[in-house]
Amino acid sequence: MIKVNGKDYPWEEGLSIKQLLVNKGFTFPLLVVVLNGKAIADNEYVGTVVNDGDDVKIIHLMSGG
């Protein structure tokens, strides 16, 4: 199991941050992903693997004026 924004989800071997975002339907262009307390740069989403037991936080950034 992994935690995504505080909820438990089944873990898949080889699951990348990018694939997790696709699987969960996150399409907003301005996201911050935090894996086990460490911010992950968007250019690292494909190569960063989510392991069993990991805690992932996906945060939408908003802007306005």
NUPA-678111 format. One record per residue (C-alpha): residue in one letter; x, y, z. Coordinates in Angstrom, 1 decimal, decimal comma, padded with zeros to 4 digits. Layout:
- type:x:y:z
- A:X:Y:Z
...
This chain:
- type:x:y:z
- M:000,0:000,0:000,0
- I:001,0:003,6:-000,6
- K:-000,6:006,8:000,7
- V:-001,6:009,5:-001,7
- N:-002,8:012,7:-000,1
- G:-003,5:010,7:003,1
- K:-005,5:007,9:001,5
- D:-004,4:004,3:001,1
- Y:-004,0:002,9:-002,5
- P:-002,7:-000,4:-003,8
- W:001,0:-000,3:-004,7
- E:002,3:-001,5:-008,1
- E:005,8:-002,6:-008,7
- G:007,7:-000,2:-010,9
- L:005,2:002,6:-010,4
- S:006,7:006,0:-011,3
- I:005,5:009,4:-010,1
- K:004,4:010,1:-013,7
- Q:002,4:006,9:-014,0
- L:000,8:007,6:-010,6
- L:-000,3:011,1:-011,7
- V:-001,8:009,5:-014,9
- N:-003,5:006,7:-013,0
- K:-005,1:009,2:-010,5
- G:-006,1:011,6:-013,2
- F:-003,9:014,6:-012,2
- T:-003,7:016,7:-015,3
- F:-003,3:020,2:-013,8
- P:000,0:021,7:-015,1
- L:001,1:023,3:-011,9
- L:001,7:020,5:-009,4
- V:004,1:019,9:-006,5
- V:004,8:016,3:-005,7
- V:006,3:015,4:-002,3
- L:007,5:011,9:-001,8
- N:008,3:010,9:001,8
- G:008,8:014,6:002,7
- K:011,1:015,4:-000,2
- A:009,9:017,6:-003,1
- I:010,3:015,9:-006,5
- A:011,2:018,1:-009,5
- D:008,8:017,6:-012,5
- N:011,7:016,5:-014,7
- E:012,2:013,6:-012,3
- Y:008,6:012,2:-012,4
- V:009,4:009,6:-015,0
- G:012,5:008,2:-013,3
- T:011,3:008,4:-009,7
- V:009,8:005,1:-008,5
- V:007,2:004,9:-005,7
- N:007,9:002,0:-003,3
- D:005,6:000,0:-001,2
- G:004,8:002,0:002,0
- D:005,7:005,4:000,5
- D:003,8:008,6:001,3
- V:003,0:010,8:-001,7
- K:001,5:014,3:-001,5
- I:000,2:015,9:-004,7
- I:-000,5:019,6:-004,4
- H:-002,2:021,8:-007,0
- L:-000,7:025,3:-007,2
- M:-003,1:028,1:-007,8
- S:-002,4:031,6:-008,9
- G:-004,6:034,6:-009,4
- G:-004,6:038,2:-009,7
